[in-house]
Amino acid sequence: MAKAMKAMKAMKAMKAAPMKTMKKAGAMKAMKPMKAMKKRVSIVARGRLAKSMVLKGTKAHTVGGLKAKDFMKNKYGKIVSKKRHAASAKSPWMAACKAARKALGIKGFAVIGGKTPEGKALYAKAKSLVK
């Protein structure tokens, strides 16, 4: 039992010795002031208004990698992709609708496939032209 007590006292002494020297060494060193860290602001636009932020210039690009040069405003004022806009303008359905309007002599607003006979005729003609 006496041997165990001596061993415990020796271990406590060993643990205490390095701590005292560490405290003295730490006290001598001068504390360096912390540098003010700048908040990192993302350049990637995310969410519903992503395209608008990129076009305005508040963000660099969207999550998909589209930049301001890739966007445009359509005739309704909505910001859309230039490539996607061009692709939909070339679609066969758009060309068929245009040709159907000309063939039926419809000018102005007409709902394609709407409740009116004019709209139903326009839809039928456009569908036949696509095929």
C-alpha positions as a LaTeX table, in Angstrom:
\begin{tabular}{lrrr}
\hline
Residue & $x$ (\AA) & $y$ (\AA) & $z$ (\AA) \\
\hline
Met1 & 0.00 & 0.00 & 0.00 \\
Ala2 & 2.86 & 2.32 & 0.89 \\
Lys3 & 4.49 & 1.69 & $-2.51$ \\
Ala4 & 1.29 & 2.63 & $-4.32$ \\
Met5 & 1.02 & 5.89 & $-2.36$ \\
Lys6 & 4.62 & 6.82 & $-3.22$ \\
Ala7 & 3.96 & 6.09 & $-6.89$ \\
Met8 & 0.84 & 8.29 & $-6.84$ \\
Lys9 & 2.74 & 11.19 & $-5.24$ \\
Ala10 & 5.53 & 10.83 & $-7.82$ \\
Met11 & 2.99 & 10.90 & $-10.68$ \\
Lys12 & 1.32 & 14.03 & $-9.29$ \\
Ala13 & 4.69 & 15.72 & $-9.01$ \\
Met14 & 5.53 & 14.80 & $-12.61$ \\
Lys15 & 2.26 & 16.19 & $-13.91$ \\
Ala16 & 2.59 & 19.44 & $-11.98$ \\
Ala17 & 6.16 & 20.20 & $-13.04$ \\
Pro18 & 5.61 & 20.73 & $-16.78$ \\
Met19 & 2.49 & 22.85 & $-16.21$ \\
Lys20 & 4.41 & 25.40 & $-14.13$ \\
Thr21 & 7.07 & 25.81 & $-16.79$ \\
Met22 & 4.41 & 26.08 & $-19.50$ \\
Lys23 & 2.64 & 28.86 & $-17.62$ \\
Lys24 & 5.87 & 30.79 & $-17.19$ \\
Ala25 & 6.72 & 30.47 & $-20.88$ \\
Gly26 & 3.23 & 31.59 & $-21.86$ \\
Ala27 & 3.35 & 34.61 & $-19.59$ \\
Met28 & 6.54 & 35.87 & $-21.18$ \\
Lys29 & 5.16 & 35.83 & $-24.72$ \\
Ala30 & 3.19 & 38.90 & $-25.75$ \\
Met31 & $-0.31$ & 38.22 & $-27.05$ \\
Lys32 & $-0.73$ & 38.99 & $-30.74$ \\
Pro33 & $-3.84$ & 40.99 & $-31.63$ \\
Met34 & $-6.37$ & 39.07 & $-33.76$ \\
Lys35 & $-6.74$ & 40.31 & $-37.31$ \\
Ala36 & $-10.19$ & 41.49 & $-38.32$ \\
Met37 & $-11.53$ & 38.82 & $-40.67$ \\
Lys38 & $-13.47$ & 39.98 & $-43.68$ \\
Lys39 & $-16.85$ & 38.30 & $-44.29$ \\
Arg40 & $-16.73$ & 36.13 & $-47.41$ \\
Val41 & $-19.54$ & 37.00 & $-49.78$ \\
Ser42 & $-20.54$ & 34.44 & $-52.40$ \\
Ile43 & $-20.33$ & 35.34 & $-56.09$ \\
Val44 & $-22.74$ & 32.54 & $-57.02$ \\
Ala45 & $-26.39$ & 33.55 & $-57.41$ \\
Arg46 & $-28.88$ & 31.04 & $-56.05$ \\
Gly47 & $-32.65$ & 30.86 & $-55.84$ \\
Arg48 & $-35.61$ & 32.48 & $-57.53$ \\
Leu49 & $-33.96$ & 35.77 & $-58.42$ \\
Ala50 & $-30.61$ & 34.28 & $-59.46$ \\
Lys51 & $-30.83$ & 35.29 & $-63.14$ \\
Ser52 & $-31.87$ & 38.82 & $-62.25$ \\
Met53 & $-28.96$ & 39.23 & $-59.80$ \\
Val54 & $-26.49$ & 38.05 & $-62.43$ \\
Leu55 & $-27.92$ & 40.33 & $-65.11$ \\
Lys56 & $-27.83$ & 43.31 & $-62.73$ \\
Gly57 & $-24.23$ & 42.54 & $-61.82$ \\
Thr58 & $-24.59$ & 41.90 & $-58.09$ \\
Lys59 & $-23.43$ & 38.28 & $-58.56$ \\
Ala60 & $-20.97$ & 36.76 & $-61.06$ \\
His61 & $-22.81$ & 33.65 & $-62.23$ \\
Thr62 & $-25.63$ & 31.23 & $-61.44$ \\
Val63 & $-25.29$ & 27.78 & $-59.89$ \\
Gly64 & $-25.37$ & 26.33 & $-63.42$ \\
Gly65 & $-22.53$ & 28.61 & $-64.52$ \\
Leu66 & $-24.53$ & 31.07 & $-66.66$ \\
Lys67 & $-23.08$ & 34.59 & $-66.78$ \\
Ala68 & $-24.66$ & 37.95 & $-67.63$ \\
Lys69 & $-23.77$ & 37.58 & $-71.33$ \\
Asp70 & $-25.95$ & 34.42 & $-71.44$ \\
Phe71 & $-29.15$ & 36.22 & $-70.37$ \\
Met72 & $-31.65$ & 38.56 & $-72.02$ \\
Lys73 & $-35.09$ & 39.98 & $-71.33$ \\
Asn74 & $-37.96$ & 38.54 & $-73.38$ \\
Lys75 & $-40.88$ & 40.59 & $-74.67$ \\
Tyr76 & $-42.68$ & 40.21 & $-71.32$ \\
Gly77 & $-39.67$ & 41.52 & $-69.40$ \\
Lys78 & $-38.75$ & 38.14 & $-67.92$ \\
Ile79 & $-35.05$ & 37.29 & $-67.77$ \\
Val80 & $-34.37$ & 34.18 & $-69.83$ \\
Ser81 & $-31.40$ & 32.31 & $-71.27$ \\
Lys82 & $-30.46$ & 33.42 & $-74.79$ \\
Lys83 & $-29.82$ & 29.85 & $-75.94$ \\
Arg84 & $-33.08$ & 28.54 & $-74.55$ \\
His85 & $-35.01$ & 31.46 & $-76.05$ \\
Ala86 & $-33.47$ & 30.81 & $-79.49$ \\
Ala87 & $-34.20$ & 27.08 & $-79.27$ \\
Ser88 & $-37.87$ & 27.62 & $-78.43$ \\
Ala89 & $-38.22$ & 30.22 & $-81.20$ \\
Lys90 & $-36.98$ & 27.62 & $-83.72$ \\
Ser91 & $-39.30$ & 24.88 & $-82.41$ \\
Pro92 & $-41.64$ & 23.30 & $-84.99$ \\
Trp93 & $-44.72$ & 24.13 & $-82.91$ \\
Met94 & $-44.01$ & 27.87 & $-83.04$ \\
Ala95 & $-43.58$ & 27.76 & $-86.81$ \\
Ala96 & $-46.79$ & 25.72 & $-87.18$ \\
Cys97 & $-48.79$ & 28.19 & $-85.06$ \\
Lys98 & $-47.49$ & 31.08 & $-87.15$ \\
Ala99 & $-48.42$ & 29.31 & $-90.39$ \\
Ala100 & $-51.86$ & 28.32 & $-89.02$ \\
Arg101 & $-52.62$ & 31.95 & $-88.08$ \\
Lys102 & $-51.67$ & 33.08 & $-91.58$ \\
Ala103 & $-53.72$ & 30.31 & $-93.24$ \\
Leu104 & $-56.83$ & 31.05 & $-91.17$ \\
Gly105 & $-56.38$ & 34.84 & $-91.37$ \\
Ile106 & $-56.38$ & 35.31 & $-87.60$ \\
Lys107 & $-54.89$ & 38.57 & $-86.33$ \\
Gly108 & $-54.46$ & 39.75 & $-82.77$ \\
Phe109 & $-55.06$ & 37.71 & $-79.62$ \\
Ala110 & $-56.46$ & 34.21 & $-79.97$ \\
Val111 & $-56.06$ & 31.39 & $-77.47$ \\
Ile112 & $-54.76$ & 28.31 & $-79.24$ \\
Gly113 & $-57.07$ & 25.46 & $-78.29$ \\
Gly114 & $-59.35$ & 27.72 & $-76.28$ \\
Lys115 & $-63.15$ & 27.55 & $-75.85$ \\
Thr116 & $-63.93$ & 29.66 & $-78.92$ \\
Pro117 & $-64.35$ & 28.03 & $-82.36$ \\
Glu118 & $-61.54$ & 30.27 & $-83.66$ \\
Gly119 & $-59.12$ & 28.89 & $-81.04$ \\
Lys120 & $-60.15$ & 25.29 & $-81.69$ \\
Ala121 & $-59.65$ & 25.73 & $-85.43$ \\
Leu122 & $-56.26$ & 27.34 & $-84.84$ \\
Tyr123 & $-55.14$ & 24.43 & $-82.65$ \\
Ala124 & $-56.35$ & 21.82 & $-85.16$ \\
Lys125 & $-54.58$ & 23.57 & $-88.05$ \\
Ala126 & $-51.31$ & 23.99 & $-86.09$ \\
Lys127 & $-51.39$ & 20.33 & $-85.01$ \\
Ser128 & $-51.88$ & 19.16 & $-88.61$ \\
Leu129 & $-48.98$ & 21.35 & $-89.79$ \\
Val130 & $-46.60$ & 19.97 & $-87.16$ \\
Lys131 & $-47.13$ & 16.43 & $-88.46$ \\
\hline
\end{tabular}
